[in-house]
Amino acid sequence: MALWDGRFSKKTDKNLNDFNSSLAFDSLMYRQDIAGSAAHAAMLAACGVISGSDAETIISGLDGILRDIESGALTFDKKSDGETAEDIHTFIERELTERVGDAGKRLHTARSRNDQVATDLKLYLNDEALNIIELIKNLARIVREKAEKHAGAVMCGYTHMQRAQPIVLGHHLMAYAWMFLRDIGRLEDARRRMMAENPLGSCALAGASYPIDRFMTSKALGFDAPSRNSLDGVSDRDFCVEINAALAILTLHISRFAEEIIIWSSWEFKYMELDDAFATGSSIMPQKKNPDIAELARGKSGRVFGDLIASLTMLKGLPLAYNKDMQEDKEAIFDSIKTVKDCLSAFAPMLATATVLEENMRAAAARGFINATDCADYLTKKGVPFRDAYKITGQIVAECLKTNATLETFPLESYKAASPLFESDIYDTVSLDACVAARSSYGGASPESVKAQIAEFDNIFITRR
């Protein structure tokens, strides 16, 4: 029996029922629906809208439903009057009424499925955001530990995917640690805004005519206060978009990191070796070791981007207040949540078990003339205008390429031929270790700066635990 049977003379067409149903995906919110219903029943009793005994019966019945769902004794394919419930709200209400009788029918007083679903969804996303934050923290810890371990490992820093200047791996990794810290901050900000206002009690769109206490249910469910406008309360899905946007930026960061790991683990680079437990092989090429987790993480970012665009597109033309289009919000955000959790759960141990090949990184750095800026700076510090120093150094690099030399092995007499200002201390300047050590400015790439970054990261990170 449909909830609206009193108005209609015909049974709902099966095709409409199947198309209209959301139980297959919104059943994920059963805990939140039961929690919201229990808080609503307690409030109705406190306000004298229903009796205290009815509230006790309802809450006891809801507790029993929760236990049976979690034990598997009650499944969501259960039918009532030959029909499966349309959504999780109908499922819980039907089951409750079957178990406790008329008291269950009183539960829906002073609420609508419109404010009920908005409340359930906020509570669900709040719980899942907290779960994802913990997964990000775990990944950030792994990145930080690897950065500390390789704080002095010289490697090429790149621009335009061309070797640019010497840095250390610890500096490179800490760039991602800071990204993940911002991702945590975005989710925390989104949670704060989401839980600032409780939709429950907005009813269908215009509020309730009963003497309800919306502040009571807000406090019971962890909200700061009730929503200030009932139309906004039932039609707002900004929180879905904002959570999805935060997840999209997070997967963007994971995808960029994945791309680097894919490059670093290639034979052409060989900066990193993935653990056998976190790589795959080929069905035909015995030598292959494929970075599948990194590739999948890179690819799955597109799903999260798509979910965000789907939500924005669904909302962009909707008049106030609730419209059935808004049922599409849940599949999109639920898919983003699952995708992000899957990516983080696989990516973190892959990174933790990967082996960094420092010798290969340093050898590549030595061949890349990434100390050329330091060579130019050497002349600048002796009074040569930077543009002239830049040109002289470029000529030296061109000569090195002809003779298969590096700036560290280029003969002193050849340096002096380029400029009489060069002395034997040029080799101290263009040493890769000296080059990275010189980048000691705040936030710079020197090992000491990296250690300072890690200490600052730890101080901020502790406050987020």
QUIUR-V100040 format. One line per field, one symbol per residue. ss: DSSP state (h for helix, s for strand, l for the rest). A space follows every 50 residues. Layout:
ss->???
This chain:
ss->lllllllllllllhhhhhhhllhhhhhhhhhhhhhhhhhhhhhhhhllll lhhhhhhhhhhhhhhhhhhhhlllllllssllsslllhhhhhhhhhhhhh lhhhhlllllllhhhhhhhhhhhhhhhhhhhhhhhhhhhhhhhhhhhhhl lllssssssllssssssshhhhhhhhhhhhhhhhhhhhhhhhhhllssll lllllllllllllhhhhhhhhlllsslllhhhhhhllhhhhhhhhhhhhh hhhhhhhhhhhhhhlllllllssllhhhlslllllllllslhhhhhhhhh hhhhhhhhhhhhhhhllllllllhhhhhhhhhhhhhhhhhhhhhhhhhhh hhhlsslhhhhhhhhhlllllhhhhhhhhhlllllhhhhhhhhhhhhhhh hhhllllllllhhhhhhhlllllllhhhhhlhhhhhhhllllllllhhhh hhhhhhhhhhhhhll
